[in-house]
Amino acid sequence: MAMNDKALSRRRFLRLAAAGIGAAGAAGVLAACGGAAPGEAPAADAPAEGDKVVVELTFWWWGAEGQIWADEYNKLNRGAKVTFVNTPFADSHDKLLTSFASGSGAPDIASLEIGRVGGFTAKGGLVDLKAAPFDGGKYEKDMVAYKWTQGSTSDGRLVAMPWDIGPAGVWYRTDLMEKMGLPSEPEAVEELFSHTKGKKWEDFFAIAAQVAEKSGGATKMVADAATDIYGGALRQGGEGYFDGMKVLIEEKATRPAQLAADFRKQKLDADIDWWGADWATGVKNDAFLGMVIACWMQGGLTREQPQTVGKWRIVPAPEASYNWGGSFCAIPEQTKNAELAWDFVQWACCSAEGQNAMFKPTGVFPAYKPAWADPLYDEPVEFFGGQRAFRMWANIADNVASIVRSPYDLQADDIVNAEMAKVMNEGKDPVQAIKDAEAEALKAIEGATP
């Protein structure tokens, strides 16, 4: 199968959500403006409760689940009515940038995805949530550390409040592990290849070789070495390719590329691109029994692969914990209702009530650690066959490397992915491919340094 950026990109996964292909939410964001500020005359269509003016706030997100937050917040009657507006993932970010450039059209509250947040922390247009009247700095100790770093600017401002995260590890099907004569209980599987037991990626390779051998090649450990192996190993060093303007492609990507190339060379993956119809067919046909991916896969699998519900389990990955994906809430400077917008952001992102209002029905995992104290996180999870998976995700999330996101990460992604395609499909030496990717990034990105 051809390997291109679709095999590596969570952005691709989010775009496919609009077509109903395995994402945790449907798509949507349209340009909208806030209502009247407190004390000002309301717009003609501003909602009211009796003689009390209720200010309308617009909230953009690309997942239909955003309506949950709007509905729950509106029940609180705190002086604002949140109107959720839903549009495609790419548009939600691009239209927001366009609104900054034009001086109008921004919402009161905007969602930002981890892959795009660097393009906003490096620009103006969003309020500093640590400055008066917001005082958002008081929440730093309660947030997962790496998300706080990613929502902050190089000069210490906080422009994107952490919302959800993507703790990741190894998923596997118990029925297929048992069919291969391999252990299926998480405690036993953790002993085979998890970093909590001192295991390396090479230990994971050894189990993958047993799966291929015992199935006669009909079932492999994972779908695609580029996504499952490279994607996991790369993110164990923190998401992103830059330290300021210093390019870290060789430093971060060389060993992950070598691992992925070796996994493919040994024919240990099913060689099936992620995210699309071939991948879905592969699940149905038992072409692979596992994934190295984040917690947000639960929603899509529940909808698209209901026959597997209850058969999945998770264990920590080899070598280290890591994160894949996540989102933030921000307040554009254009809002006329900054204090009420901040009230919503605090409730949604910085309270256990708000975070768990979203988590309980969707599995969108909170960045706000006090939310994890809810007994829900220690309950058996039906999707995972009764495993207490939410507590494992929380433990993984609290041990993830932190790195600042750069506005150039998307460009670097494209450059590296083009070289990884040559590695996976043409047999290019992975060390040379990553050297070439760094050289291209240095040439293509103005100001980049080795």
C-alpha positions as CSV (number, residue, x, y, z in Angstrom):
1,M,0.0,0.0,0.0
2,A,1.2,3.5,-0.7
3,M,2.4,5.4,2.4
4,N,1.8,9.2,2.3
5,D,0.9,11.9,4.8
6,K,-2.5,10.3,5.3
7,A,-0.8,7.4,7.1
8,L,0.7,9.7,9.7
9,S,-1.7,12.6,10.0
10,R,-4.2,13.0,12.8
11,R,-5.4,16.0,10.7
12,R,-6.5,13.5,8.1
13,F,-8.4,11.6,10.7
14,L,-10.2,14.8,11.8
15,R,-11.0,15.7,8.2
16,L,-12.5,12.2,7.6
17,A,-14.8,12.7,10.6
18,A,-17.0,14.8,8.3
19,A,-17.5,11.7,6.2
20,G,-18.2,9.5,9.2
21,I,-15.0,7.5,9.0
22,G,-13.9,6.7,12.5
23,A,-13.3,10.0,14.2
24,A,-14.3,11.1,17.7
25,G,-16.5,13.8,16.3
26,A,-18.2,15.2,13.3
27,A,-16.9,18.4,11.7
28,G,-18.0,22.0,11.7
29,V,-17.1,25.7,12.3
30,L,-18.6,28.8,10.7
31,A,-17.6,32.4,11.2
32,A,-19.7,34.2,13.8
33,C,-19.6,37.2,16.1
34,G,-20.2,37.7,19.8
35,G,-23.3,39.4,21.2
36,A,-23.5,42.6,23.3
37,A,-21.2,43.2,26.2
38,P,-22.6,43.4,29.7
39,G,-24.4,46.7,30.1
40,E,-24.6,47.4,26.4
41,A,-27.8,47.2,24.4
42,P,-28.3,43.7,23.1
43,A,-28.5,42.8,19.5
44,A,-32.0,42.5,18.1
45,D,-31.9,38.7,18.3
46,A,-30.1,38.5,21.7
47,P,-31.9,36.0,23.9
48,A,-33.6,37.2,27.0
49,E,-35.2,35.6,30.1
50,G,-38.0,37.8,31.2
51,D,-36.5,41.3,31.6
52,K,-33.0,39.9,32.0
53,V,-30.7,40.3,29.0
54,V,-28.7,37.1,28.3
55,V,-25.6,37.7,26.3
56,E,-25.0,35.3,23.4
57,L,-21.6,33.8,23.1
58,T,-20.4,31.9,20.0
59,F,-18.3,28.8,20.4
60,W,-16.5,27.1,17.5
61,W,-15.4,23.5,17.4
62,W,-15.1,20.9,14.7
63,G,-16.8,18.1,16.7
64,A,-20.6,17.8,17.1
65,E,-20.0,17.0,20.7
66,G,-19.5,20.7,21.3
67,Q,-23.2,21.0,21.7
68,I,-22.9,19.0,25.0
69,W,-20.8,21.8,26.5
70,A,-23.2,24.5,25.2
71,D,-26.3,22.7,26.6
72,E,-24.8,22.0,30.0
73,Y,-23.4,25.5,30.5
74,N,-26.6,27.1,29.4
75,K,-28.4,25.2,32.2
76,L,-26.3,27.2,34.8
77,N,-27.9,30.5,33.9
78,R,-24.7,32.5,34.4
79,G,-25.7,35.5,32.2
80,A,-24.7,34.0,28.8
81,K,-26.2,31.7,26.3
82,V,-23.5,29.7,24.4
83,T,-24.4,29.0,20.8
84,F,-22.2,26.2,19.4
85,V,-21.3,26.5,15.7
86,N,-19.9,23.4,14.0
87,T,-17.8,23.4,10.7
88,P,-14.9,21.4,9.1
89,F,-11.7,21.1,11.0
90,A,-9.4,22.9,8.6
91,D,-11.9,25.8,8.2
92,S,-12.1,26.3,11.9
93,H,-8.5,27.3,12.1
94,D,-8.1,28.9,8.7
95,K,-11.3,31.1,9.1
96,L,-10.1,32.1,12.5
97,L,-6.8,33.3,11.1
98,T,-8.7,35.1,8.3
99,S,-10.9,36.9,10.9
100,F,-7.7,38.1,12.7
101,A,-6.4,39.5,9.4
102,S,-9.7,41.2,8.5
103,G,-10.5,42.5,12.0
104,S,-13.9,40.9,12.3
105,G,-15.7,37.5,12.2
106,A,-14.1,35.8,15.1
107,P,-16.2,33.9,17.7
108,D,-16.2,34.5,21.4
109,I,-14.6,31.2,22.1
110,A,-12.5,29.2,19.6
111,S,-11.1,25.7,19.7
112,L,-7.6,25.0,18.5
113,E,-6.1,21.6,17.7
114,I,-2.6,20.6,18.9
115,G,-1.2,20.4,15.3
116,R,-2.3,23.9,14.6
117,V,-1.8,25.6,18.0
118,G,1.8,26.7,17.2
119,G,0.5,28.9,14.4
120,F,-1.6,30.8,16.9
121,T,0.8,31.0,19.9
122,A,3.3,32.7,17.5
123,K,0.7,35.3,16.3
124,G,-1.5,37.9,17.8
125,G,-5.3,37.8,17.9
126,L,-5.9,35.8,21.1
127,V,-6.1,37.3,24.6
128,D,-3.5,36.4,27.3
129,L,-5.4,34.3,29.7
130,K,-2.9,35.0,32.4
131,A,-3.5,38.8,32.3
132,A,-6.2,40.7,34.0
133,P,-9.1,40.2,34.2
134,F,-8.6,36.5,33.4
135,D,-6.0,35.3,36.0
136,G,-5.6,31.9,34.2
137,G,-2.2,31.3,35.6
138,K,-3.8,29.9,38.8
139,Y,-4.7,26.8,36.8
140,E,-1.2,25.8,35.7
141,K,-0.6,23.4,38.6
142,D,-3.9,21.6,37.7
143,M,-3.1,21.0,34.1
144,V,-1.1,18.3,32.4
145,A,2.3,20.0,32.0
146,Y,3.0,19.4,28.3
147,K,-0.4,20.9,27.3
148,W,0.2,24.0,29.3
149,T,3.6,24.4,27.6
150,Q,1.9,24.0,24.2
151,G,-0.7,26.6,24.8
152,S,1.8,29.2,26.0
153,T,4.0,31.6,24.0
154,S,7.7,31.9,24.1
155,D,7.4,35.1,26.2
156,G,5.2,33.4,28.8
157,R,1.7,34.4,27.8
158,L,-1.1,31.8,27.9
159,V,-3.3,32.1,24.8
160,A,-4.8,28.6,24.6
161,M,-6.2,26.9,27.7
162,P,-5.6,23.2,27.7
163,W,-8.8,21.2,27.0
164,D,-8.4,17.6,26.0
165,I,-5.4,15.3,25.5
166,G,-4.5,12.2,23.7
167,P,-2.6,9.8,26.1
168,A,-1.5,6.9,23.9
169,G,-0.3,3.3,24.2
170,V,-0.7,-0.1,22.6
171,W,-4.2,-1.4,21.9
172,Y,-4.8,-5.1,21.2
173,R,-7.7,-7.5,20.6
174,T,-8.0,-10.1,23.3
175,D,-9.8,-12.6,21.0
176,L,-7.0,-12.5,18.4
177,M,-4.2,-12.7,21.0
178,E,-5.9,-15.8,22.4
179,K,-6.2,-17.2,18.9
180,M,-2.4,-16.9,18.6
181,G,-1.9,-18.6,21.9
182,L,-0.6,-15.4,23.4
183,P,-1.5,-13.8,26.8
184,S,-4.5,-11.5,26.7
185,E,-4.9,-10.1,30.2
186,P,-3.4,-6.6,30.4
187,E,-1.1,-7.5,33.3
188,A,0.5,-10.3,31.3
189,V,0.7,-8.3,28.1
190,E,2.3,-5.4,29.9
191,E,5.1,-7.8,31.0
192,L,5.8,-8.6,27.3
193,F,6.5,-5.1,25.9
194,S,5.5,-2.1,28.1
195,H,8.0,0.4,29.3
196,T,6.5,0.1,32.8
197,K,8.3,-3.3,32.8
198,G,11.5,-2.0,31.3
199,K,10.6,-3.2,27.8
200,K,11.9,-1.7,24.5
201,W,10.5,-1.5,21.0
202,E,12.6,-4.6,20.1
203,D,10.5,-6.5,22.6
204,F,7.4,-5.4,20.8
205,F,8.9,-6.6,17.5
206,A,9.5,-10.0,19.0
207,I,5.8,-10.3,19.9
208,A,4.8,-9.0,16.4
209,A,7.0,-11.7,14.9
210,Q,5.1,-14.4,16.9
211,V,1.8,-13.0,15.7
212,A,2.9,-13.2,12.1
213,E,4.2,-16.7,12.5
214,K,1.3,-18.1,14.5
215,S,-1.2,-16.7,12.0
216,G,0.7,-17.8,8.9
217,G,0.9,-14.2,7.9
218,A,-2.9,-13.7,7.9
219,T,-2.8,-11.4,10.9
220,K,-0.2,-8.9,11.8
221,M,0.4,-6.9,15.0
222,V,-0.5,-3.5,13.5
223,A,-1.7,-2.0,10.3
224,D,1.1,0.3,9.3
225,A,4.6,0.7,10.6
226,A,4.7,4.3,9.5
227,T,1.8,5.3,11.7
228,D,2.0,2.7,14.5
229,I,5.8,2.5,15.0
230,Y,7.2,5.7,13.6
231,G,4.2,7.7,14.9
232,G,4.5,6.3,18.4
233,A,8.3,6.3,18.8
234,L,8.5,9.9,17.4
235,R,6.0,11.3,19.9
236,Q,7.7,9.7,22.8
237,G,10.2,12.6,22.5
238,G,7.4,15.1,22.6
239,E,5.2,16.4,19.8
240,G,6.9,18.8,17.4
241,Y,10.2,19.3,15.4
242,F,11.5,22.6,16.7
243,D,13.2,24.2,19.7
244,G,12.7,27.8,18.9
245,M,14.0,27.9,15.3
246,K,16.4,25.0,15.9
247,V,15.4,22.1,13.7
248,L,15.2,18.8,15.6
249,I,14.2,16.4,12.8
250,E,17.4,14.3,12.8
251,E,17.6,14.3,16.6
252,K,14.0,13.2,17.0
253,A,13.1,11.2,13.9
254,T,16.2,9.1,13.0
255,R,15.6,6.2,15.4
256,P,11.8,6.1,14.9
257,A,12.4,6.0,11.1
258,Q,14.8,3.2,11.6
259,L,12.4,1.2,13.7
260,A,9.6,1.7,11.2
261,A,11.8,0.6,8.3
262,D,12.9,-2.5,10.2
263,F,9.4,-3.4,11.1
264,R,8.3,-3.2,7.5
265,K,11.4,-5.0,6.3
266,Q,10.5,-7.9,8.6
267,K,6.9,-8.0,7.3
268,L,5.5,-7.4,10.7
269,D,2.8,-4.9,9.7
270,A,-0.2,-5.5,7.5
271,D,1.0,-2.6,5.2
272,I,-2.5,-0.9,5.3
273,D,-2.8,2.8,5.3
274,W,-4.6,4.3,8.4
275,W,-7.9,6.2,8.5
276,G,-9.7,5.1,5.4
277,A,-11.8,2.3,4.0
278,D,-8.8,-0.1,3.7
279,W,-8.1,0.2,7.3
280,A,-11.7,-0.3,8.3
281,T,-11.8,-3.5,6.1
282,G,-8.6,-4.6,7.8
283,V,-10.2,-4.4,11.2
284,K,-13.2,-6.4,10.0
285,N,-11.0,-9.1,8.4
286,D,-8.7,-9.4,11.4
287,A,-5.7,-8.3,9.2
288,F,-4.1,-6.8,12.4
289,L,-4.8,-7.3,16.1
290,G,-3.4,-4.1,17.5
291,M,-2.8,-0.4,17.2
292,V,-0.3,2.1,18.8
293,I,-2.6,5.0,19.1
294,A,-4.3,7.5,21.4
295,C,-7.4,7.3,23.6
296,W,-9.6,9.2,21.1
297,M,-9.9,6.1,18.9
298,Q,-12.6,4.7,21.2
299,G,-15.3,6.9,19.8
300,G,-14.7,6.0,16.2
301,L,-14.3,2.3,16.9
302,T,-17.5,2.3,18.8
303,R,-19.4,3.7,15.9
304,E,-17.6,2.1,12.9
305,Q,-16.5,-1.2,14.4
306,P,-19.1,-2.2,17.0
307,Q,-18.3,-5.9,16.6
308,T,-15.0,-5.2,18.3
309,V,-16.4,-3.4,21.4
310,G,-15.4,-5.2,24.5
311,K,-12.5,-7.0,22.8
312,W,-10.0,-4.2,23.0
313,R,-7.5,-3.7,25.9
314,I,-4.7,-1.2,26.4
315,V,-1.2,-1.3,27.9
316,P,1.6,1.4,28.0
317,A,3.8,1.5,25.0
318,P,7.4,0.3,24.9
319,E,10.1,2.7,26.1
320,A,8.0,5.7,27.2
321,S,4.6,7.3,27.7
322,Y,3.5,9.7,25.0
323,N,0.6,11.8,23.7
324,W,-1.0,12.1,20.3
325,G,-3.4,14.9,19.8
326,G,-5.5,17.2,21.9
327,S,-7.3,20.5,21.8
328,F,-7.4,24.0,23.5
329,C,-9.9,26.8,24.1
330,A,-9.0,30.4,23.3
331,I,-10.7,33.8,23.4
332,P,-10.1,36.0,20.4
333,E,-9.3,39.6,21.1
334,Q,-12.3,40.6,18.9
335,T,-14.9,39.4,21.5
336,K,-17.0,42.1,23.1
337,N,-17.8,39.7,25.9
338,A,-14.4,38.7,27.3
339,E,-15.4,38.2,30.9
340,L,-18.4,36.0,30.1
341,A,-16.3,34.1,27.5
342,W,-13.7,33.5,30.3
343,D,-16.5,32.3,32.6
344,F,-17.4,29.6,30.0
345,V,-13.7,28.7,29.4
346,Q,-13.1,28.3,33.1
347,W,-16.2,26.1,33.5
348,A,-15.4,24.0,30.5
349,C,-11.7,23.6,30.8
350,C,-10.8,24.3,34.4
351,S,-13.5,22.6,36.4
352,A,-14.1,18.9,37.0
353,E,-17.8,19.5,36.3
354,G,-17.2,21.0,32.8
355,Q,-14.5,18.6,31.8
356,N,-16.4,15.5,32.9
357,A,-19.6,16.7,31.3
358,M,-17.8,16.3,28.0
359,F,-15.7,13.2,29.0
360,K,-18.5,11.0,30.3
361,P,-20.5,10.7,27.0
362,T,-17.6,11.1,24.6
363,G,-14.3,9.8,26.0
364,V,-12.6,13.1,25.2
365,F,-9.9,13.0,27.9
366,P,-9.5,16.0,30.2
367,A,-6.2,17.9,30.4
368,Y,-7.5,19.2,33.8
369,K,-6.1,16.7,36.3
370,P,-8.6,17.3,39.2
371,A,-11.3,15.9,36.9
372,W,-9.6,12.5,37.2
373,A,-10.5,12.3,40.9
374,D,-14.1,11.4,39.8
375,P,-14.8,7.7,40.7
376,L,-15.7,7.2,37.0
377,Y,-11.9,7.0,36.2
378,D,-11.6,3.8,38.4
379,E,-14.7,2.1,37.1
380,P,-14.6,-0.8,34.6
381,V,-15.0,0.4,31.0
382,E,-17.3,-1.8,28.9
383,F,-15.6,-0.8,25.6
384,F,-12.4,-2.3,27.0
385,G,-14.0,-5.4,28.3
386,G,-14.2,-4.2,31.9
387,Q,-10.6,-3.0,32.1
388,R,-10.1,0.1,34.2
389,A,-8.7,1.8,31.2
390,F,-9.5,5.4,32.1
391,R,-7.1,5.3,35.1
392,M,-4.4,3.9,32.8
393,W,-4.9,6.8,30.4
394,A,-4.6,9.2,33.3
395,N,-1.3,7.6,34.5
396,I,0.1,7.8,31.0
397,A,-0.9,11.4,30.6
398,D,0.9,12.4,33.7
399,N,4.2,11.2,32.4
400,V,4.6,12.7,28.9
401,A,7.5,14.7,27.5
402,S,6.9,18.4,26.9
403,I,7.9,20.4,23.9
404,V,6.7,23.8,22.6
405,R,4.7,23.6,19.3
406,S,6.1,25.7,16.4
407,P,4.2,27.4,13.6
408,Y,6.5,25.5,11.3
409,D,5.6,22.0,12.5
410,L,3.0,21.5,9.8
411,Q,5.5,22.3,7.1
412,A,8.1,20.1,8.7
413,D,5.5,17.3,8.9
414,D,5.0,17.4,5.2
415,I,8.7,17.4,4.5
416,V,9.3,14.4,6.8
417,N,6.3,12.5,5.6
418,A,7.5,12.8,2.0
419,E,10.8,11.3,3.0
420,M,9.1,8.6,5.1
421,A,7.1,7.6,2.0
422,K,10.4,6.9,0.2
423,V,11.6,4.8,3.2
424,M,8.4,2.7,3.4
425,N,7.6,2.3,-0.3
426,E,11.0,2.5,-2.0
427,G,13.4,1.1,0.6
428,K,15.3,4.4,1.0
429,D,17.8,4.3,3.9
430,P,16.0,5.8,6.9
431,V,19.0,7.6,8.2
432,Q,19.6,9.3,4.9
433,A,16.0,10.0,4.5
434,I,15.8,11.9,7.8
435,K,19.1,13.7,7.0
436,D,17.5,14.8,3.7
437,A,14.3,15.9,5.5
438,E,16.3,18.1,7.9
439,A,18.3,19.6,5.0
440,E,15.0,20.4,3.2
441,A,13.5,22.0,6.3
442,L,16.6,24.2,6.7
443,K,16.3,25.3,3.1
444,A,12.5,25.8,3.0
445,I,11.9,27.4,6.4
446,E,13.3,30.9,6.7
447,G,15.3,31.4,9.9
448,A,15.6,27.7,10.7
449,T,18.9,26.7,12.2
450,P,20.6,23.3,12.6
